[in-house]
Amino acid sequence: MELTFTAPLWRWDARQDDSWWFVTVPPDESDLLADVPLPPRGFGSIRVRVRVGSTTWQTSVFPSQDQNGYVLPMKKAVRQAEGLEPGAAVEVTLSPLDA
């Protein structure tokens, strides 16, 4: 399964330093991820391969009740490599790794 979506880059309010930035996986795509039969992982996370622009990496998405879906952490190296600013619309392609 490969999902592609565009969503804004946002900072986690609970951490005011510059390190915790996310993109929320939209509800329809979050529902598809939730339906994939996967082994249980910590915090309900799902291991994924992600592509943003020309940058590809592996990470996990995490369920968030506040965001009504999964959230994708956007590490600083990716934000810098792709020139992403707060609030930027980020086009994301992701695939679960353990499906």
N, C-alpha and C positions, 0 to 999 in steps of 0.2 A: 504494500500500500504506500502510495506517495501522495501527500497532501500539499497543496500550494495555496497560500492566502496572503493577504496584506493587512497589517495591523500596526498601530502606533507603538513607538518605543516609549516606555514609561519607567520612572524610578520608584522603587519600593519605599513608601513613606516611613516605614519603621526603621530604615537605615538611611541616615542622612549623608553618609560618605558617598563617594563616587562609584562604588563597586557593585551595587545591586540594581541592575537594569533588566527589564523584561519586555517581552511581547506576549500578549494574550492570544492563545489559539481561539479563534471564533467558536461559538456554540456548536454549529453543525460539525465542524472538524473535531472539536473536543468530544462530541458524542461518538463519532467514528472511532477515535482513539480508545474511548472507554469500552467500546464493544469488542476490541481485539483481545482474543484469549492470550494472556501473557502470564508468566510466572509472577507471583507476588513479589513486590519490591518495597523498600522503605518509603514511607510517606505516600504510597500509592503512585510513585513515579514510574515513568515509562522511558526506557533508553531509546534514543533516537539519533539518526544521522540528519544533520541540518545543512542547508545551503542558503546563504544570503549573499547575493551578488556573486563574486568569484571565490568566496570563502566557504569552505566545507569543514565541519567538525562533528564530533560526537559529544552528546550531553544527555540530559534527561529533562523531560517536561514533568511538571508537578501539578496536581489538582489544586485549585483555589476556589473556595466558596465565595470569597470576595469578588473574584473576577468571573465567576460563573463558567469555569472551564479550566483548561490547563494553561500554565504559564511557562514560557520558554526563557531561561536565563540568557542574557546577551552579554558575554564577557567583553571586557574592555578592548582586548586585542581585535575582536571582530568589529566592534563599534568604530575603532580607529581605522582599521583597514578599509572599511566600507564607507567611512565618512558620515556615520550616523549621528545625528543630533537629537536631543530630547524632543519627543513628539513627532519625529520623522515617521512617515509611512514606510514600513519595512516589508519587502516581499520575501516570504519565507517558503522554502520547500523542505518538508521533513518526512522521514520514514521511520516507523518503529523498527528496532534492530532485532528484537527477540520473537517477532511474529512468525 
